[in-house]
């Protein structure tokens, strides 16, 4: 469904922007689940480039060292 794809692409772009803090060097050094965040953000970028009608990936919780 094209409408759902457009909505998901827009939502993925917003969620990616909201999670930009994960890219900060000091944050990356202190997150225990950094790979989960990297996977999440990569999935969001994929949704932006190749929108799908599927559900967006779930945002992980921040787990600090």
C-alpha positions, 0 to 999 in steps of 0.5 A: 500500500503506497500510502502506508509506505509514505507514512512509514518513510516519514515516520522512519525519518523522524525516528532517525532524527530523534535517535541522532544522540546515539551517534555522539562519541561520548554516548557511544562509549557509554551504551552497553547495547550499542549494536542494537541501536546501530541495527535500529538506525540502519533499519530506519535508513532502509525504510527511508530509502526503500519504504515498506508497508511493514511495521517500523523496527522497535526502538531499543531501550538505552542500557548504560554501562 
